[in-house]
Amino acid sequence: MEVTGKLVKKLQAESGTSKAGKPWEKQTVIIDNGNEFNNLIAVSAFGEEKIKHLNKLEVGMEVAILCNVYSREYNGKYYHNIDGYHFTNQSNAKKPTDFITSDDVPF
C-alpha cells in the first residue's frame, strides 16, 4: 500500500527490548493525505536502517511511503499497524505530463 501526502509531524523515536531480549527501535510520522475526513495517517518505521531513510524526509515535504498494513488480536481486540519500508520525497518529483515534451516526439 502507498500512503501519499504532506509530512506534518515527526514523533520522537522509541526504543525498548522485546520479550526475546532483542533491542528494537521505531519512529512514527504523521501524513496528511488531503482528504476532507480521516486525513491523518500515522506510519511507523522499525529498525535503524528504515529510520535512517525516514529521517531524510522533513516536515512540510510531500512524501510517498510504501507500507505494510496489518492487524493483530490481543484479548479480543484488534490493533492495526502501518509499517513503512520505502520513503520518498515527492516535493520535487515530476508529474507524468512533465516527462514528454514536443522535442521528445520522434515525428
N, CA, C and O atoms as CSV, one atom per row, in Angstrom:
chain,resi,resn,atom,element,x,y,z
A,1,MET,N,N,0.854,-1.172,0.000
A,1,MET,CA,C,0.000,0.000,0.000
A,1,MET,C,C,0.900,1.234,0.000
A,1,MET,O,O,1.966,1.235,0.615
A,2,GLU,N,N,0.462,2.278,-0.693
A,2,GLU,CA,C,1.218,3.522,-0.712
A,2,GLU,C,C,0.418,4.622,-0.025
A,2,GLU,O,O,-0.764,4.811,-0.309
A,3,VAL,N,N,1.067,5.338,0.876
A,3,VAL,CA,C,0.480,6.486,1.545
A,3,VAL,C,C,1.186,7.716,0.993
A,3,VAL,O,O,2.415,7.792,1.010
A,4,THR,N,N,0.403,8.688,0.500
A,4,THR,CA,C,0.991,9.909,-0.038
A,4,THR,C,C,0.366,11.110,0.640
A,4,THR,O,O,-0.787,11.061,1.071
A,5,GLY,N,N,1.122,12.182,0.733
A,5,GLY,CA,C,0.610,13.408,1.309
A,5,GLY,C,C,1.732,14.232,1.891
A,5,GLY,O,O,2.909,14.012,1.605
A,6,LYS,N,N,1.341,15.190,2.718
A,6,LYS,CA,C,2.304,16.118,3.326
A,6,LYS,C,C,2.698,15.603,4.704
A,6,LYS,O,O,1.841,15.272,5.524
A,7,LEU,N,N,4.013,15.538,4.952
A,7,LEU,CA,C,4.510,15.138,6.257
A,7,LEU,C,C,4.285,16.308,7.210
A,7,LEU,O,O,4.878,17.373,7.038
A,8,VAL,N,N,3.424,16.112,8.220
A,8,VAL,CA,C,3.065,17.206,9.110
A,8,VAL,C,C,3.715,17.108,10.486
A,8,VAL,O,O,3.784,18.104,11.206
A,9,LYS,N,N,4.197,15.913,10.865
A,9,LYS,CA,C,4.782,15.780,12.196
A,9,LYS,C,C,5.665,14.544,12.267
A,9,LYS,O,O,5.342,13.497,11.706
A,10,LYS,N,N,6.797,14.685,12.973
A,10,LYS,CA,C,7.663,13.549,13.293
A,10,LYS,C,C,7.616,13.359,14.800
A,10,LYS,O,O,7.902,14.286,15.558
A,11,LEU,N,N,7.258,12.163,15.231
A,11,LEU,CA,C,7.227,11.874,16.660
A,11,LEU,C,C,8.617,11.441,17.119
A,11,LEU,O,O,9.458,11.060,16.305
A,12,GLN,N,N,8.846,11.503,18.415
A,12,GLN,CA,C,10.121,11.077,18.981
A,12,GLN,C,C,10.333,9.585,18.726
A,12,GLN,O,O,9.388,8.797,18.758
A,13,ALA,N,N,11.578,9.216,18.474
A,13,ALA,CA,C,11.917,7.804,18.299
A,13,ALA,C,C,11.678,7.069,19.621
A,13,ALA,O,O,11.871,7.627,20.702
A,14,GLU,N,N,11.256,5.815,19.512
A,14,GLU,CA,C,11.033,4.971,20.679
A,14,GLU,C,C,11.965,3.766,20.579
A,14,GLU,O,O,12.345,3.354,19.483
A,15,SER,N,N,12.326,3.210,21.724
A,15,SER,CA,C,13.154,2.000,21.719
A,15,SER,C,C,12.829,1.174,22.950
A,15,SER,O,O,12.229,1.657,23.910
A,16,GLY,N,N,13.239,-0.075,22.896
A,16,GLY,CA,C,12.993,-0.974,24.012
A,16,GLY,C,C,13.636,-2.315,23.757
A,16,GLY,O,O,14.482,-2.466,22.876
A,17,THR,N,N,13.215,-3.289,24.549
A,17,THR,CA,C,13.724,-4.650,24.427
A,17,THR,C,C,12.533,-5.594,24.323
A,17,THR,O,O,11.586,-5.499,25.105
A,18,SER,N,N,12.585,-6.505,23.351
A,18,SER,CA,C,11.488,-7.459,23.144
A,18,SER,C,C,11.497,-8.528,24.233
A,18,SER,O,O,12.443,-8.617,25.016
A,19,LYS,N,N,10.436,-9.342,24.277
A,19,LYS,CA,C,10.374,-10.458,25.225
A,19,LYS,C,C,11.542,-11.411,25.035
A,19,LYS,O,O,11.995,-12.058,25.979
A,20,ALA,N,N,12.024,-11.487,23.792
A,20,ALA,CA,C,13.150,-12.373,23.482
A,20,ALA,C,C,14.503,-11.747,23.849
A,20,ALA,O,O,15.550,-12.368,23.666
A,21,GLY,N,N,14.472,-10.515,24.367
A,21,GLY,CA,C,15.696,-9.859,24.780
A,21,GLY,C,C,16.410,-9.089,23.687
A,21,GLY,O,O,17.543,-8.647,23.877
A,22,LYS,N,N,15.756,-8.923,22.537
A,22,LYS,CA,C,16.373,-8.188,21.429
A,22,LYS,C,C,15.957,-6.720,21.477
A,22,LYS,O,O,14.790,-6.412,21.722
A,23,PRO,N,N,16.906,-5.814,21.245
A,23,PRO,CA,C,16.548,-4.395,21.231
A,23,PRO,C,C,15.746,-4.048,19.973
A,23,PRO,O,O,15.949,-4.651,18.919
A,24,TRP,N,N,14.833,-3.071,20.087
A,24,TRP,CA,C,14.063,-2.596,18.941
A,24,TRP,C,C,14.017,-1.079,18.988
A,24,TRP,O,O,14.211,-0.461,20.035
A,25,GLU,N,N,13.752,-0.493,17.818
A,25,GLU,CA,C,13.678,0.952,17.687
A,25,GLU,C,C,12.636,1.284,16.619
A,25,GLU,O,O,12.569,0.618,15.585
A,26,LYS,N,N,11.829,2.306,16.867
A,26,LYS,CA,C,10.851,2.732,15.867
A,26,LYS,C,C,10.649,4.232,15.953
A,26,LYS,O,O,10.865,4.851,16.994
A,27,GLN,N,N,10.228,4.802,14.824
A,27,GLN,CA,C,9.852,6.212,14.775
A,27,GLN,C,C,8.599,6.327,13.923
A,27,GLN,O,O,8.446,5.616,12.930
A,28,THR,N,N,7.715,7.215,14.310
A,28,THR,CA,C,6.437,7.398,13.634
A,28,THR,C,C,6.339,8.812,13.081
A,28,THR,O,O,6.772,9.775,13.713
A,29,VAL,N,N,5.761,8.917,11.884
A,29,VAL,CA,C,5.474,10.211,11.275
A,29,VAL,C,C,3.982,10.294,10.988
A,29,VAL,O,O,3.303,9.277,10.845
A,30,ILE,N,N,3.484,11.524,10.905
A,30,ILE,CA,C,2.075,11.757,10.601
A,30,ILE,C,C,1.991,12.393,9.218
A,30,ILE,O,O,2.634,13.406,8.942
A,31,ILE,N,N,1.185,11.780,8.359
A,31,ILE,CA,C,0.996,12.230,6.987
A,31,ILE,C,C,-0.431,12.744,6.828
A,31,ILE,O,O,-1.381,12.085,7.250
A,32,ASP,N,N,-0.582,13.920,6.219
A,32,ASP,CA,C,-1.898,14.462,5.873
A,32,ASP,C,C,-2.145,14.140,4.407
A,32,ASP,O,O,-1.494,14.699,3.524
A,33,ASN,N,N,-3.088,13.237,4.149
A,33,ASN,CA,C,-3.333,12.795,2.772
A,33,ASN,C,C,-4.239,13.735,1.982
A,33,ASN,O,O,-4.510,13.487,0.807
A,34,GLY,N,N,-4.711,14.812,2.613
A,34,GLY,CA,C,-5.504,15.809,1.902
A,34,GLY,C,C,-6.991,15.506,1.829
A,34,GLY,O,O,-7.748,16.314,1.290
A,35,ASN,N,N,-7.431,14.379,2.347
A,35,ASN,CA,C,-8.863,14.066,2.339
A,35,ASN,C,C,-9.611,14.987,3.294
A,35,ASN,O,O,-9.028,15.522,4.237
A,36,GLU,N,N,-10.907,15.169,3.046
A,36,GLU,CA,C,-11.713,16.028,3.900
A,36,GLU,C,C,-11.892,15.413,5.292
A,36,GLU,O,O,-11.856,16.130,6.293
A,37,PHE,N,N,-12.082,14.103,5.361
A,37,PHE,CA,C,-12.253,13.402,6.626
A,37,PHE,C,C,-11.183,12.333,6.752
A,37,PHE,O,O,-10.687,11.824,5.746
A,38,ASN,N,N,-10.826,11.991,7.981
A,38,ASN,CA,C,-9.826,10.951,8.246
A,38,ASN,C,C,-8.553,11.182,7.429
A,38,ASN,O,O,-8.054,10.277,6.760
A,39,ASN,N,N,-8.051,12.384,7.497
A,39,ASN,CA,C,-6.930,12.759,6.638
A,39,ASN,C,C,-5.559,12.481,7.234
A,39,ASN,O,O,-4.571,12.517,6.500
A,40,LEU,N,N,-5.449,12.205,8.529
A,40,LEU,CA,C,-4.151,11.974,9.140
A,40,LEU,C,C,-3.858,10.486,9.266
A,40,LEU,O,O,-4.694,9.711,9.730
A,41,ILE,N,N,-2.654,10.098,8.844
A,41,ILE,CA,C,-2.247,8.698,8.881
A,41,ILE,C,C,-0.900,8.612,9.577
A,41,ILE,O,O,0.045,9.305,9.197
A,42,ALA,N,N,-0.806,7.763,10.596
A,42,ALA,CA,C,0.454,7.533,11.312
A,42,ALA,C,C,1.152,6.338,10.678
A,42,ALA,O,O,0.581,5.252,10.579
A,43,VAL,N,N,2.390,6.548,10.250
A,43,VAL,CA,C,3.193,5.495,9.624
A,43,VAL,C,C,4.466,5.328,10.450
A,43,VAL,O,O,5.143,6.308,10.759
A,44,SER,N,N,4.790,4.086,10.809
A,44,SER,CA,C,5.967,3.819,11.630
A,44,SER,C,C,7.066,3.161,10.819
A,44,SER,O,O,6.813,2.413,9.876
A,45,ALA,N,N,8.304,3.466,11.219
A,45,ALA,CA,C,9.486,2.823,10.636
A,45,ALA,C,C,10.160,2.044,11.760
A,45,ALA,O,O,10.457,2.602,12.817
A,46,PHE,N,N,10.403,0.743,11.530
A,46,PHE,CA,C,11.061,-0.096,12.522
A,46,PHE,C,C,12.475,-0.417,12.074
A,46,PHE,O,O,12.707,-0.785,10.922
A,47,GLY,N,N,13.403,-0.277,12.980
A,47,GLY,CA,C,14.790,-0.645,12.698
A,47,GLY,C,C,15.627,0.547,12.270
A,47,GLY,O,O,15.124,1.509,11.689
A,48,GLU,N,N,16.911,0.459,12.569
A,48,GLU,CA,C,17.841,1.558,12.324
A,48,GLU,C,C,17.898,1.980,10.862
A,48,GLU,O,O,17.910,3.175,10.567
A,49,GLU,N,N,17.933,1.024,9.946
A,49,GLU,CA,C,18.061,1.332,8.513
A,49,GLU,C,C,16.840,2.083,7.983
A,49,GLU,O,O,16.986,3.066,7.256
A,50,LYS,N,N,15.642,1.631,8.339
A,50,LYS,CA,C,14.424,2.302,7.871
A,50,LYS,C,C,14.279,3.682,8.497
A,50,LYS,O,O,13.833,4.619,7.835
A,51,ILE,N,N,14.652,3.816,9.765
A,51,ILE,CA,C,14.591,5.110,10.433
A,51,ILE,C,C,15.566,6.083,9.775
A,51,ILE,O,O,15.262,7.268,9.640
A,52,LYS,N,N,16.726,5.596,9.367
A,52,LYS,CA,C,17.702,6.443,8.679
A,52,LYS,C,C,17.100,7.019,7.391
A,52,LYS,O,O,17.275,8.202,7.099
A,53,HIS,N,N,16.390,6.182,6.622
A,53,HIS,CA,C,15.752,6.644,5.378
A,53,HIS,C,C,14.581,7.589,5.683
A,53,HIS,O,O,14.382,8.581,4.983
A,54,LEU,N,N,13.827,7.280,6.710
A,54,LEU,CA,C,12.710,8.135,7.115
A,54,LEU,C,C,13.209,9.531,7.494
A,54,LEU,O,O,12.570,10.529,7.162
A,55,ASN,N,N,14.329,9.601,8.174
A,55,ASN,CA,C,14.843,10.883,8.661
A,55,ASN,C,C,15.426,11.764,7.563
A,55,ASN,O,O,15.822,12.897,7.836
A,56,LYS,N,N,15.488,11.272,6.327
A,56,LYS,CA,C,15.855,12.119,5.194
A,56,LYS,C,C,14.687,13.025,4.799
A,56,LYS,O,O,14.872,14.023,4.102
A,57,LEU,N,N,13.489,12.666,5.250
A,57,LEU,CA,C,12.291,13.460,4.976
A,57,LEU,C,C,12.114,14.497,6.070
A,57,LEU,O,O,12.455,14.255,7.228
A,58,GLU,N,N,11.575,15.667,5.696
A,58,GLU,CA,C,11.375,16.737,6.661
A,58,GLU,C,C,9.929,17.197,6.661
A,58,GLU,O,O,9.217,17.061,5.666
A,59,VAL,N,N,9.511,17.738,7.781
A,59,VAL,CA,C,8.155,18.262,7.927
A,59,VAL,C,C,7.911,19.292,6.828
A,59,VAL,O,O,8.751,20.156,6.576
A,60,GLY,N,N,6.753,19.191,6.180
A,60,GLY,CA,C,6.376,20.091,5.097
A,60,GLY,C,C,6.561,19.484,3.718
A,60,GLY,O,O,5.988,19.978,2.747
A,61,MET,N,N,7.349,18.421,3.613
A,61,MET,CA,C,7.578,17.773,2.311
A,61,MET,C,C,6.361,16.964,1.887
A,61,MET,O,O,5.645,16.406,2.718
A,62,GLU,N,N,6.141,16.911,0.575
A,62,GLU,CA,C,5.182,15.972,0.004
A,62,GLU,C,C,5.919,14.638,-0.104
A,62,GLU,O,O,7.006,14.575,-0.679
A,63,VAL,N,N,5.339,13.579,0.442
A,63,VAL,CA,C,6.034,12.301,0.512
A,63,VAL,C,C,5.171,11.163,-0.011
A,63,VAL,O,O,3.949,11.278,-0.106
A,64,ALA,N,N,5.833,10.065,-0.348
A,64,ALA,CA,C,5.166,8.805,-0.677
A,64,ALA,C,C,5.858,7.732,0.143
A,64,ALA,O,O,7.086,7.642,0.143
A,65,ILE,N,N,5.082,6.925,0.836
A,65,ILE,CA,C,5.629,5.879,1.684
A,65,ILE,C,C,4.954,4.558,1.330
A,65,ILE,O,O,3.730,4.440,1.385
A,66,LEU,N,N,5.767,3.567,0.966
A,66,LEU,CA,C,5.244,2.223,0.749
A,66,LEU,C,C,5.148,1.547,2.111
A,66,LEU,O,O,6.082,1.608,2.910
A,67,CYS,N,N,4.004,0.897,2.373
A,67,CYS,CA,C,3.722,0.372,3.711
A,67,CYS,C,C,3.162,-1.041,3.668
A,67,CYS,O,O,2.574,-1.478,2.679
A,68,ASN,N,N,3.369,-1.734,4.774
A,68,ASN,CA,C,2.652,-2.966,5.065
A,68,ASN,C,C,1.600,-2.616,6.115
A,68,ASN,O,O,1.914,-1.992,7.129
A,69,VAL,N,N,0.362,-3.014,5.874
A,69,VAL,CA,C,-0.731,-2.759,6.804
A,69,VAL,C,C,-1.196,-4.104,7.340
A,69,VAL,O,O,-1.485,-5.021,6.572
A,70,TYR,N,N,-1.268,-4.219,8.678
A,70,TYR,CA,C,-1.710,-5.480,9.247
A,70,TYR,C,C,-2.384,-5.253,10.591
A,70,TYR,O,O,-2.233,-4.200,11.209
A,71,SER,N,N,-3.128,-6.260,11.031
A,71,SER,CA,C,-3.830,-6.212,12.310
A,71,SER,C,C,-3.440,-7.428,13.131
A,71,SER,O,O,-3.095,-8.481,12.595
A,72,ARG,N,N,-3.503,-7.256,14.452
A,72,ARG,CA,C,-3.267,-8.383,15.340
A,72,ARG,C,C,-4.272,-8.310,16.484
A,72,ARG,O,O,-4.741,-7.234,16.852
A,73,GLU,N,N,-4.587,-9.465,17.031
A,73,GLU,CA,C,-5.588,-9.562,18.089
A,73,GLU,C,C,-4.894,-9.699,19.441
A,73,GLU,O,O,-3.905,-10.421,19.572
A,74,TYR,N,N,-5.419,-9.004,20.438
A,74,TYR,CA,C,-4.943,-9.134,21.809
A,74,TYR,C,C,-6.141,-8.981,22.737
A,74,TYR,O,O,-6.790,-7.936,22.761
A,75,ASN,N,N,-6.427,-10.031,23.499
A,75,ASN,CA,C,-7.555,-10.043,24.435
A,75,ASN,C,C,-8.873,-9.657,23.780
A,75,ASN,O,O,-9.658,-8.898,24.349
A,76,GLY,N,N,-9.110,-10.175,22.596
A,76,GLY,CA,C,-10.376,-9.960,21.918
A,76,GLY,C,C,-10.496,-8.639,21.175
A,76,GLY,O,O,-11.534,-8.364,20.572
A,77,LYS,N,N,-9.458,-7.821,21.206
A,77,LYS,CA,C,-9.470,-6.557,20.476
A,77,LYS,C,C,-8.413,-6.611,19.384
A,77,LYS,O,O,-7.404,-7.305,19.509
A,78,TYR,N,N,-8.663,-5.865,18.306
A,78,TYR,CA,C,-7.726,-5.835,17.190
A,78,TYR,C,C,-7.008,-4.494,17.141
A,78,TYR,O,O,-7.609,-3.432,17.308
A,79,TYR,N,N,-5.717,-4.578,16.906
A,79,TYR,CA,C,-4.859,-3.402,16.809
A,79,TYR,C,C,-4.222,-3.380,15.437
A,79,TYR,O,O,-3.820,-4.421,14.916
A,80,HIS,N,N,-4.128,-2.186,14.843
A,80,HIS,CA,C,-3.640,-2.043,13.479
A,80,HIS,C,C,-2.268,-1.370,13.466
A,80,HIS,O,O,-1.978,-0.492,14.278
A,81,ASN,N,N,-1.452,-1.798,12.541
A,81,ASN,CA,C,-0.143,-1.186,12.348
A,81,ASN,C,C,0.029,-0.827,10.878
A,81,ASN,O,O,-0.413,-1.555,9.990
A,82,ILE,N,N,0.678,0.305,10.640
A,82,ILE,CA,C,1.079,0.701,9.295
A,82,ILE,C,C,2.586,0.904,9.361
A,82,ILE,O,O,3.071,1.896,9.906
A,83,ASP,N,N,3.316,-0.050,8.798
A,83,ASP,CA,C,4.778,-0.028,8.862
A,83,ASP,C,C,5.351,0.368,7.511
A,83,ASP,O,O,5.150,-0.329,6.517
A,84,GLY,N,N,6.061,1.482,7.476
A,84,GLY,CA,C,6.675,1.965,6.252
A,84,GLY,C,C,7.985,1.253,5.972
A,84,GLY,O,O,8.736,0.937,6.895
A,85,TYR,N,N,8.260,1.001,4.699
A,85,TYR,CA,C,9.527,0.361,4.338
A,85,TYR,C,C,10.254,1.072,3.197
A,85,TYR,O,O,11.414,0.756,2.932
A,86,HIS,N,N,9.610,2.020,2.513
A,86,HIS,CA,C,10.277,2.789,1.454
A,86,HIS,C,C,9.743,4.211,1.511
A,86,HIS,O,O,8.538,4.432,1.398
A,87,PHE,N,N,10.651,5.186,1.687
A,87,PHE,CA,C,10.274,6.568,1.950
A,87,PHE,C,C,10.817,7.453,0.838
A,87,PHE,O,O,12.014,7.429,0.552
A,88,THR,N,N,9.934,8.242,0.204
A,88,THR,CA,C,10.332,9.064,-0.934
A,88,THR,C,C,9.835,10.496,-0.782
A,88,THR,O,O,8.679,10.727,-0.425
A,89,ASN,N,N,10.716,11.457,-1.056
A,89,ASN,CA,C,10.339,12.867,-1.115
A,89,ASN,C,C,9.703,13.099,-2.479
A,89,ASN,O,O,10.346,12.886,-3.507
A,90,GLN,N,N,8.457,13.529,-2.496
A,90,GLN,CA,C,7.744,13.783,-3.748
A,90,GLN,C,C,7.661,15.265,-4.070
A,90,GLN,O,O,7.079,15.638,-5.089
A,91,SER,N,N,8.229,16.121,-3.226
A,91,SER,CA,C,8.122,17.575,-3.403
A,91,SER,C,C,8.662,18.031,-4.747
A,91,SER,O,O,8.104,18.943,-5.358
A,92,ASN,N,N,9.739,17.414,-5.219
A,92,ASN,CA,C,10.358,17.813,-6.480
A,92,ASN,C,C,10.117,16.809,-7.599
A,92,ASN,O,O,10.703,16.918,-8.676
A,93,ALA,N,N,9.257,15.836,-7.343
A,93,ALA,CA,C,9.012,14.801,-8.354
A,93,ALA,C,C,8.284,15.398,-9.554
A,93,ALA,O,O,7.431,16.275,-9.412
A,94,LYS,N,N,8.633,14.914,-10.714
A,94,LYS,CA,C,7.973,15.385,-11.931
A,94,LYS,C,C,6.604,14.750,-12.060
A,94,LYS,O,O,6.400,13.596,-11.685
A,95,LYS,N,N,5.680,15.511,-12.591
A,95,LYS,CA,C,4.354,14.987,-12.884
A,95,LYS,C,C,4.432,14.231,-14.206
A,95,LYS,O,O,5.312,14.518,-15.018
A,96,PRO,N,N,3.530,13.265,-14.447
A,96,PRO,CA,C,3.599,12.493,-15.688
A,96,PRO,C,C,3.655,13.359,-16.937
A,96,PRO,O,O,4.315,12.986,-17.907
A,97,THR,N,N,2.987,14.499,-16.940
A,97,THR,CA,C,2.994,15.353,-18.130
A,97,THR,C,C,4.335,16.052,-18.312
A,97,THR,O,O,4.623,16.550,-19.400
A,98,ASP,N,N,5.158,16.099,-17.275
A,98,ASP,CA,C,6.467,16.735,-17.373
A,98,ASP,C,C,7.481,15.884,-18.128
A,98,ASP,O,O,8.525,16.391,-18.538
A,99,PHE,N,N,7.196,14.618,-18.316
A,99,PHE,CA,C,8.165,13.710,-18.906
A,99,PHE,C,C,8.232,13.803,-20.427
A,99,PHE,O,O,9.274,13.506,-21.011
A,100,ILE,N,N,7.152,14.207,-21.077
A,100,ILE,CA,C,7.117,14.242,-22.542
A,100,ILE,C,C,6.978,15.690,-23.002
A,100,ILE,O,O,6.080,16.408,-22.560
A,101,THR,N,N,7.844,16.098,-23.862
A,101,THR,CA,C,7.752,17.433,-24.456
A,101,THR,C,C,7.668,17.263,-25.965
A,101,THR,O,O,7.880,16.169,-26.489
A,102,SER,N,N,7.365,18.326,-26.642
A,102,SER,CA,C,7.263,18.233,-28.100
A,102,SER,C,C,8.630,17.889,-28.721
A,102,SER,O,O,8.683,17.321,-29.812
A,103,ASP,N,N,9.726,18.227,-28.039
A,103,ASP,CA,C,11.058,17.901,-28.541
A,103,ASP,C,C,11.351,16.402,-28.448
A,103,ASP,O,O,12.222,15.894,-29.155
A,104,ASP,N,N,10.629,15.698,-27.581
A,104,ASP,CA,C,10.865,14.266,-27.369
A,104,ASP,C,C,10.159,13.390,-28.402
A,104,ASP,O,O,10.517,12.224,-28.568
A,105,VAL,N,N,9.167,13.935,-29.094
A,105,VAL,CA,C,8.390,13.151,-30.049
A,105,VAL,C,C,9.206,12.972,-31.355
A,105,VAL,O,O,9.713,13.949,-31.906
A,106,PRO,N,N,9.328,11.726,-31.842
A,106,PRO,CA,C,10.191,11.470,-32.999
A,106,PRO,C,C,9.625,11.891,-34.347
A,106,PRO,O,O,10.316,11.752,-35.356
A,107,PHE,N,N,8.410,12.396,-34.406
A,107,PHE,CA,C,7.833,12.786,-35.700
A,107,PHE,C,C,7.419,14.215,-35.750
A,107,PHE,O,O,6.919,14.678,-36.775
